[in-house]
Amino acid sequence: MLARKLRVALVCSIALSSSLAFSADEKKPPSITYSGQRSSKTWVETPTGSVAVDDGIEWEGIKVYLSLTWNLVAVDAKTQKTLWSQHVSAFWNGMAIREVEVEPGKKTWAVELRPGPRERQAQGLTALHDLKTGKEIKLPGQAKGLGTVVKPRKEWSGATSNLPRAFNLLVTTADNWTKTRERMFTGLDKAEAPLAKDIDFEKEVVLVVSHGDSWNCRGLGCAEAFQDDQRILFRLAAQTYQTSGGGVRCRPYGICVLPRVEKKAYVVERNRQRYIGGPPLWEEMARFEQLPDAAKELDRLPQR
């Protein structure tokens, strides 16, 4: 009986050892995070010219580099022949290989771009590119949790206003809108703004966002908007541009007609992304917990 117990224990021990050995030998998808100091080790050819690269990651015969000029480049690990190249944002500072489910029952290997450690508020934000083709992958359901899409009925924007200070305003009556319009645009020929008669204030409100004295912006608009049980979320789009030899002074504004909803907050977010081509990083810039008291809502409106 003792010998039998010893044999069973030995068999279990061998089985457990084999399992542990298999787990230890299992190949894990690689990842890399780049430091602030980088120097090129070689060059890789792309359709738009050679790009300098340092260290990359390899998986299933494909080696991927994030170049020093922010090209995501894949080459055949044996022949070094370039397979694909995509220009990406300087926002990304690392990458990993990840298996993703692109549709129910269908998985593929992808290159996952990750932000640098300084972008703490963006941790968890990534971009995915198919390992074999380089095409960007948008996973289903990425926008879940924001609510249903809201389409503003009408928008107006411009770069000229009478008001030098930035402000955000939610206007709920025709009289208040007429006063707002007169203070912002009286004497200006090129102002884009509706008249009070153009808005049904029983069903609609007017959201006004103005940046005041600014540089290089043609106007403000709606990037996207959503509604859920608690709020209407409005995400701002700034029509910025670059100049050489000095900036252009402006006072950009945006006017948007939104549904009138009682007992919900109106929240305005702006994109704080500072890298060209980087993913949006939304942060709250204004909040109206409910429709304001009409007698006080113009308290936010600056004087000329």
C-alpha positions in Angstrom: 0.0 0.0 0.0 2.9 2.4 0.9 4.6 1.6 -2.4 1.4 2.3 -4.3 1.0 5.7 -2.6 4.6 6.6 -3.4 4.1 5.7 -7.1 0.9 7.9 -7.3 2.7 10.8 -5.6 5.6 10.4 -8.1 3.3 10.4 -11.1 1.5 13.5 -9.7 4.9 15.1 -9.1 6.1 14.4 -12.7 2.8 15.7 -14.1 3.1 18.9 -12.1 6.7 19.4 -13.2 5.8 18.9 -16.8 3.0 21.5 -16.5 5.4 24.0 -14.8 8.0 23.4 -17.5 5.4 24.0 -20.3 4.3 27.3 -18.7 7.9 28.5 -18.2 8.7 27.7 -21.9 5.6 29.3 -23.3 6.5 32.3 -25.4 5.0 35.6 -24.4 4.2 38.5 -26.8 7.0 41.1 -26.5 6.7 44.8 -25.5 9.0 47.8 -25.4 9.0 51.3 -23.8 11.4 53.8 -25.1 13.5 56.2 -22.9 13.8 59.9 -23.5 17.3 59.4 -25.1 17.2 57.5 -28.4 19.8 57.1 -31.1 19.5 55.2 -34.4 21.1 51.8 -35.0 20.0 51.2 -38.6 17.8 52.5 -41.4 14.6 51.0 -42.8 13.2 51.7 -46.2 9.6 52.9 -46.5 7.6 54.1 -49.5 8.3 57.7 -48.5 12.0 57.2 -47.8 14.4 55.8 -45.2 13.7 56.1 -41.5 16.0 55.7 -38.6 15.2 53.0 -36.0 16.8 51.6 -32.9 15.2 48.7 -31.0 12.1 46.9 -32.1 10.0 43.8 -31.2 9.6 40.6 -33.1 6.6 38.2 -33.3 5.7 35.4 -35.7 8.5 36.3 -38.2 7.7 40.1 -38.2 9.8 42.7 -36.6 8.2 46.1 -35.8 9.9 49.4 -35.1 8.7 52.7 -33.9 11.1 55.0 -35.8 12.8 58.1 -34.4 10.5 60.1 -36.7 7.4 58.2 -35.5 6.8 55.8 -38.3 5.5 52.4 -37.3 7.4 50.1 -39.6 7.3 46.3 -40.0 9.9 44.2 -41.8 10.3 40.5 -42.5 12.6 39.3 -39.6 14.7 37.1 -42.0 15.0 39.1 -45.1 14.6 42.6 -43.6 12.2 43.4 -46.4 9.8 46.2 -45.4 6.2 44.8 -45.2 4.3 48.0 -44.3 4.7 51.5 -42.8 2.3 53.9 -41.1 3.1 57.4 -39.9 1.9 57.8 -36.3 2.0 60.5 -33.6 4.9 61.5 -31.4 2.4 60.9 -28.5 3.2 57.2 -28.6 6.3 56.1 -26.6 6.0 52.3 -26.5 4.5 49.3 -28.2 3.5 45.7 -27.6 2.1 42.7 -29.4 -1.4 41.9 -28.4 -4.1 39.4 -29.6 -7.4 41.2 -30.2 -10.9 40.0 -31.2 -11.8 42.1 -34.2 -15.3 40.4 -34.5 -17.0 37.6 -32.6 -15.0 34.5 -33.0 -12.2 36.1 -35.1 -8.9 37.1 -33.5 -5.7 38.6 -34.9 -2.3 39.7 -33.7 -1.9 43.5 -33.5 0.7 46.1 -32.6 -0.5 48.1 -29.7 0.9 51.6 -29.4 1.1 53.0 -25.8 1.6 56.5 -24.4 4.7 57.5 -22.5 4.9 57.5 -18.7 4.4 61.3 -18.6 0.9 61.0 -20.0 -0.5 59.7 -16.8 -4.0 60.7 -17.5 -3.9 58.8 -20.8 -2.9 55.5 -19.3 -5.0 52.8 -20.8 -5.4 54.7 -24.1 -3.9 52.8 -27.0 -3.9 52.5 -30.8 -3.9 49.1 -32.6 -2.5 48.2 -36.0 -2.8 44.8 -37.7 0.6 43.0 -37.4 0.5 41.7 -40.9 -1.0 44.6 -42.8 -0.4 47.7 -40.6 -4.0 48.8 -41.0 -5.5 50.5 -37.9 -7.9 48.4 -36.0 -11.0 50.0 -34.3 -12.4 47.5 -31.8 -16.2 47.4 -31.6 -17.8 49.1 -28.7 -14.9 51.6 -28.0 -17.3 54.5 -27.5 -19.6 52.7 -25.2 -20.5 54.5 -22.0 -20.9 57.9 -23.5 -24.6 57.7 -24.4 -26.5 58.2 -27.6 -25.2 60.5 -30.2 -26.6 64.0 -30.3 -26.6 66.0 -33.5 -26.6 69.8 -33.0 -29.3 71.3 -35.1 -27.2 74.1 -36.2 -23.7 75.6 -35.6 -22.0 78.9 -36.2 -18.4 79.8 -35.7 -15.9 82.6 -36.4 -12.6 84.2 -35.4 -13.9 87.7 -34.5 -15.8 88.9 -31.5 -16.1 92.1 -29.4 -15.2 90.2 -26.2 -11.5 89.8 -25.2 -12.1 87.4 -22.3 -12.9 83.7 -22.6 -16.3 82.5 -21.4 -18.8 79.7 -21.7 -22.5 80.4 -21.7 -25.8 78.5 -21.9 -28.6 80.7 -23.1 -32.2 79.7 -22.6 -34.4 82.6 -23.7 -34.8 84.7 -26.8 -34.2 88.0 -24.8 -31.0 86.7 -23.3 -29.8 85.5 -26.7 -30.5 88.9 -28.3 -28.4 90.6 -25.6 -25.6 88.1 -26.0 -25.5 88.5 -29.7 -25.5 92.3 -29.5 -22.6 92.4 -27.0 -20.5 89.9 -29.0 -21.1 91.2 -32.5 -22.5 94.7 -32.7 -20.4 96.6 -35.2 -18.8 93.5 -36.8 -19.6 92.8 -40.4 -18.3 89.2 -40.7 -19.9 87.7 -37.5 -21.7 84.4 -38.0 -24.5 84.2 -35.5 -28.3 83.4 -35.6 -31.1 85.8 -34.7 -33.4 84.9 -31.8 -36.2 84.1 -34.2 -34.1 81.3 -35.7 -34.1 79.3 -32.4 -37.1 77.6 -30.7 -36.3 78.3 -27.1 -39.2 76.1 -25.9 -37.3 73.1 -27.3 -33.7 74.3 -27.7 -30.9 76.1 -25.9 -27.8 77.9 -27.2 -24.3 76.9 -26.1 -21.7 79.6 -26.6 -18.0 78.9 -26.2 -15.5 81.8 -26.7 -11.7 81.7 -26.2 -11.3 85.5 -26.1 -7.9 86.9 -27.2 -6.1 83.9 -28.9 -3.9 83.0 -31.8 -4.3 81.0 -35.0 -7.9 79.8 -34.7 -10.7 80.1 -37.3 -13.4 79.2 -34.9 -14.9 76.6 -32.5 -17.3 73.8 -33.3 -18.6 70.4 -32.2 -16.3 67.4 -32.5 -19.0 65.1 -31.1 -21.9 65.2 -28.6 -23.7 62.5 -26.6 -26.7 62.3 -24.2 -27.3 59.8 -21.4 -29.5 59.8 -18.3 -27.4 62.4 -16.4 -26.0 64.8 -19.0 -25.5 66.2 -22.5 -21.8 65.9 -23.3 -20.5 68.4 -25.8 -16.9 68.0 -27.1 -15.3 71.0 -28.6 -13.3 71.1 -31.9 -10.9 74.1 -32.4 -10.1 75.0 -36.0 -6.5 75.8 -35.4 -3.7 76.3 -38.0 0.0 77.0 -38.2 1.8 80.1 -39.5 5.4 81.0 -40.0 6.9 84.3 -39.1 4.4 85.2 -36.4 0.9 84.2 -35.3 -2.5 85.7 -36.3 -4.5 87.3 -33.5 -8.1 86.2 -33.2 -11.1 85.8 -30.8 -12.5 82.5 -31.8 -16.0 81.4 -30.8 -18.6 78.7 -31.4 -22.4 78.8 -31.2 -24.3 75.6 -31.1 -28.1 74.8 -30.8 -28.7 71.8 -28.6 -31.9 70.1 -27.3 -33.5 71.7 -24.2 -33.5 69.1 -21.5 -34.6 69.7 -17.9 -32.8 68.2 -14.9 -29.6 67.2 -16.8 -26.2 68.7 -16.8 -24.6 70.2 -19.8 -20.9 69.4 -19.9 -18.3 70.9 -22.3 -15.0 69.1 -22.8 -11.9 70.1 -24.8 -9.1 68.1 -26.3 -5.8 68.7 -24.4 -3.8 66.7 -26.9 -0.6 68.6 -27.8 0.8 66.2 -30.4 -0.2 66.5 -34.0 -2.1 63.3 -35.0 -2.3 62.1 -31.4 -5.6 60.6 -30.0 -7.9 63.1 -28.3 -7.5 63.5 -24.6 -10.8 65.0 -23.3 -11.0 67.1 -20.2 -13.9 69.0 -18.7 -13.8 72.8 -19.2 -17.3 73.8 -18.3 -20.3 72.4 -16.6 -23.9 73.6 -16.2 -25.5 71.3 -13.6 -29.0 72.2 -14.9 -30.6 74.8 -17.1 -29.6 78.1 -15.5 -31.9 80.7 -14.0 -32.7 83.0 -16.9 -32.3 86.1 -14.7 -28.7 85.1 -13.8 -27.4 83.2 -16.9 -25.8 86.4 -18.4 -23.7 86.8 -15.3 -21.1 84.7 -17.2 -21.0 87.1 -20.2 -18.1 89.5 -20.0 -18.4 93.2 -20.7 -16.9 94.7 -23.8 
